[in-house]
């Protein structure tokens, strides 16, 4: 089992604040489990929506993607994981500032430099988003 803090995850991901959207991540026998607490006033809710801030679906997808990185961390040496696609993405519950998002992911397939994961995000044990995320590993510049 591997458990990494936000600072340790930066060894594997190029993301930095404000786009580093994982507080900690752990690799278990079942897959990766990550968490991220939505800040009280994140920039991405300022216009989405005034008076009723809701985390945009694309941000939830990014949280799920970043929460999946430990599944293929060994392949990331000298590489950068870029989105190659998203399939069967569903949003079930709104996420708001202050919510803690728990992401559970497992490897679906790995074909050379193409990796696919199944990922589900939860808030208070309720599914808020799920989908199959695909990545392409490219050389880091």
Beta strands, then each sheet from edge to edge (+ up, - down):
strand 1: 2-5
strand 2: 24-27
strand 3: 32-37
strand 4: 79-91
strand 5: 100-111
strand 6: 114-123
strand 7: 126-139
sheet 1: 1+ 2- 3+ 5- 6+ 7- 4+
end
